[in-house]
Amino acid sequence: MKLIRIDPNKNMYRFYEVHVQSTLFDQHSVVCTWGSIKSRYHRVRMIKTETPEEAKKFADQIIQQKTKKGYT
């Protein structure tokens, strides 16, 4: 899921992406990518989980936190 937060008054043009995917070693992970919409700069974080249900739950928590901060 891709979330975006734009606030021209604060010069804020950000994105945040959350994906659940499997790894090479039979685990699942939540991959988060975030950065500026106006530049090529971004960061990536991978959070390993044991089950796909745990990964989905964790991803939903991250999405909920970001929507509280103004991302849509």
N, C-alpha and C positions, 0 to 999 in steps of 0.2 A: 504494500500500500504506500502510495506517495502522498505526503502531507506537505503543505506549503503555508508559509507565513510571510505576508507582505505588509509592511508598515512604512510608507514613504516618509512620514514625519521623523522616524527614527533611522532612516536609511537602512531598513531591514528587508532583505530579499532572500529568504532562506527556504531550504527544502529538507525533508527528513523522510527517508524510505525505510520500510521494515519488511523483511521477507523471511519466510520459514523455508528451509531447504535441508536436504539430507547431505551428509558428508561422505567421504570415501570409506570411512571406517564404521559403517552401520550406526552412526549417531545422527542426531538432527541438530540443527542450529538455527538461531535467529541472527540474521545479518542486517545490521543497521548502517545506513549511509546517510551522511548529512553534510551540508555545506551551503555555499552561496549560489543563488540562481545566476547572478551576474558574472561570476568567475568560474574557472575550471577547478578551483580549490574545493576539495571535499575530503572527508575522513570516513573510515570504515571500521566497524566493530563487529566481531563474531562472538556470539554467546552459545556455547555448546550445551545441549540438553540430552537426556537419555531417551525420551519418547517424543513422538510428534505432537501428542496432546500437551505435554509440558511446554514445548516450543510455541505452540499456538496460544496457550494461556499467557506465556511471557510476552509474546508479541502484542496480544490484546492489551496487556497492562501498559506497555510502552506507548501504544497508540492512544490509550485513554489519558495518560499523563501529558502527551503532546497536545491533544485537543484541549485540555484544560489550560494550556499555555498560549492558546490562540491559533494553533495550526488547524487548517481545514483540509 
